[in-house]
Amino acid sequence: MRYIDFHTHAFTDALAERAMSVLSDKSGISPLTDGTVRDLRRVMAERDISAAVILPIATKPSQQTGINNWAAGVKEEGIICFGSVHPEAEDRAEEVQRIKALGLRGIKFHPEYQQFSPDDEGMFPVYEKMAELGLIAVFHGGWDPYGDGDVKAVPESFAVLAETFPELKIVAAHMGGLMLWEDSERYLAGKYPNLWFDTGVVARYLDDEAMLRLVKKQGAERVLFGSDCPWDDPLNEIALIERLPLSQYEKEKIFFRNAEELLGLN
């Protein structure tokens, strides 16, 4: 079986050690890697992952330019990078255009870290430009073990985006919303042809029965294998999907075929 991990994280070599220490202390979760691209590649080789999508996050407006330049510099065979835009950056719409020019495949948003709601109308020009340029929008969905305060990335907000921007390709991570799977099933699953789920870190929290129900309602053709590495081992999500009573073709769709199609790797 081929695997494309659609949800991974890495940092610059200079920042990785500090970032891993802060995040692991706050969450109580021991990371699988040291936070570098080099160590992500080690895990990929050991787990037989053929490609990984790195999803960086600018937590301050001042970070977005440097993060996107770094992402453009580390993308190579087997490493596919997205960019980041901060909602409070004055040049956020212009940065979308630059992200496209840098050859990045989309933009990762983290409402809990970036302090915004996905359906905030102030972000609509960003989404419009992304749809125009064919960039993929990946959102953290649901609760976050590293976040504080109320959950902002709720499934209802993704439903608003999918309806408002039918040409925008949206990935709602963590099966539409970590720990909000009933709402994900109610508001999202199977309703929008422009919306995908990823499986990032759900093996830690979601039982097989609920996972199967979500996959069946959403349709395996719009589910993407992802691990959230280094915060979970890709083998855990692989094992979860393998346990489900799905056809071999459905598993292939989840493990790599959907990612190939969405990313234009064919």
N, C-alpha and C positions, 0 to 999 in steps of 0.2 A: 504494500500500500504506500502511496505517496502522501506526504503531509505538507501543507502550507499553513504555518501558524500565523493567523491574521491579527494576533494581539500580543505584542511583546513590548518591552521597554528597555532602553539603555541610555546611558549618559556619557558625556565627555569623560575622558580618562581623568581629567583634573577634578571633576565634580563627583564622580561615581562613588568614591569611598564615603564621602560626607552624606550624600543623598541616601545611600543604602543604610547608613547608621541611623539617620533621623527617621526614615520611614519604618524601618524594622523596630526601632524602639517604640514608636507611637502605636504601631499595629500589633506588636507582639508576634509577628510572622517572620520567620527566618528566610531570607531570600535565597533562591537557588543559584544565583550568579553574583559576581562582585559588581554588577551594574555596567560593565563595559561591553562594547560590541564584541571584543575578542572572546570574552567568557560566554556571551550568548552563542557565538559560533561553536564553542566547545559543547554546549548543551545540545545544539542542533545536530552536531555530528554524533553524539552519544545516543540521541533519541531518533536518529534517522529522519530529521526534519529537513526537507529540501530547500525551503525558503521561509523567511520570517519577515513580518511587517513590523517595523519599529514605529511606535506612536509617541512622539515627544509632546510635552505639555509646557507651554509658557505660562508660568504662574504670575508674572508681572509683564506689563506692556513693554518694558525695556528689554525683555528676554527674547522676544519673538524673532528679531532679525538674526541674532547670533545662533539661536536654536535651528532656524531654517538653513542657515549657511552650513552649520555642522551636519545636519541631516543630508544635505546635498553632497557633502564631502565623504560621508561614510557609506552611501548607497553603492552597492556593487553586486556581483553575481550572488544570488541567494539572500541578499539583504535589500528589502524594499522599504523606503522611508516615506512617511507622511510629514507634513509640516505642522506648524501651530500658529494660531492667531489669537491674540488676547482681546476680549470684548471691549476693554477700555482703551486700547491703542487707537490714537487718532487716525493712523494710516492703515487700519485693519483691512479696508477694502482694497487698497493698493497692494498690501502684502499678499493678498490672495493671488493677484496677477503675478507677483514675483515668485510665489511658490510654484505656480504652473511653469514659469520660465526656468526654474531650477530643476525641473524634471521630477518633482515630488508628486505622489499619486493622489494625495488628498490632504485633509486637515483633521487633526484630533482635537476635540473639545472636551474639557472636563469641568462641567458646571459647578461641582463641589469645590474644586480648587480655584476656579476662575470667577466664582461668585456671580453667576448669572443663570437665568432660566433659559432653556433651549428655545422656547417660543417667544422670547423677548423681541418685540418688533424692531428694536434698535439694531438687532443682528440680521434683519431681513436683507439689507443690501449685500452683506457678506454671503448669505446663502444664494441670493440671485446670481452673484458673480461666480460662485462655485458651480452652480448648475450650468451657467453659460459656458464655463471652461471645462466641464466634464470632470471636476474634482469630486472625490468621495468625502462625505462628512461622517466621521466616526465620533460618536458620543459615548462617554461613560454613562451607564444607565443605573439608576437606583442608589442604594446605600453604598457608602465607601468606608472601609475600616480605618482609613487614614484621614477622613474628613471630619468636619465639625458642623453642628447645627442641623437645620432642616434639610431634607433631601430636595434638591432642585431638579435633578434629572429624572422626572417621573414619566411613566409611559404615556400619560395623556399629553404631555408636551411634545413627544415625538409624533403622536397622531396629528397634532396641529401642523407640524412641519411637513409631514408626508402629504397632507391634504393641500397645504398652501403652496408647496413646491413639488409638484408631481414629477418634474424633470431632475430633481436633486436626488442623488443616490445616497441613502442614509443607512448607516450601520448603528443599531442600538446595542451596545455591548452588554455582556452578561445576560444574554437571553431577554433583552428588552428592559431589564431593571433588576439589579441584584436585590434579593429579598422582597421584590415587588412583583413576583411572577403571576399572581392572580390578576393584578392590573394589566400586566403585559399580555396575558391571555385574553383579557376582556377588551382592551383598547387597541391592540396591535396585531396579534397573531392572525395571519392569513388575510389581513384586510388591505395591505398596501403593496403593490408590485414594486415600488421603489424603496422598500425598507427590508433590511436583512438583520438578523440576530447574529451575535457571535457567542461562543461558548466560554469566553474567558473566565477562568477561576470558578466556574459554577460547580465543578465536581466537589469542591470543598463544602458547598452549601445546599445543593439541590438533589433530591432523591430521584431514583431512576424513573419512577412512575410519573412524577410531575414533569421531568425532562422529556419523556416520551410524548406526553400529552401536548406540550408546547411545540415540539418538533413536528408532530403530526398536524397540528392546527396551523402552524406557520407554513409548513411544507419544507421538506428537506432541501429543496432547490434555493431556499433563501435563509439557510443557516450556514455559518462559517465556523470552522474549527479555529479556536484560539485558546491560549493558555493563561495569558496575563503574566507570563514569565518575566521577571524572576519571582513573582509572588505565588506561582504554583508551578508544579512540574508538568510539562506537556503530557507526560505519560498518564496523568490522572484524567485529563479530559479525553485522551485517546481511549482509555479503558472504559470510561463512562459511555462514550458513543458506541464502542464495540459491544457493550453489554445489551444495548437496546435492540429489540426485535425489528430491525430495519433491514431492507434488502441490501445486497452488496453495492448496488448502484447508488442507493440513497446514501450509504456511508461514503462512497467515493465522492459524491456531490459535496458532502459536508467537509470531508478531509482535504480536498484539493480542487475539485472541478469548479465549484462555485467561485472560489478565490481566483482561479485562472480567468474565468469569464469576467468577473467584476473588475479585475486589475488589468485586463487586456493582455494577459500573458500568452494567449494562444497565437 
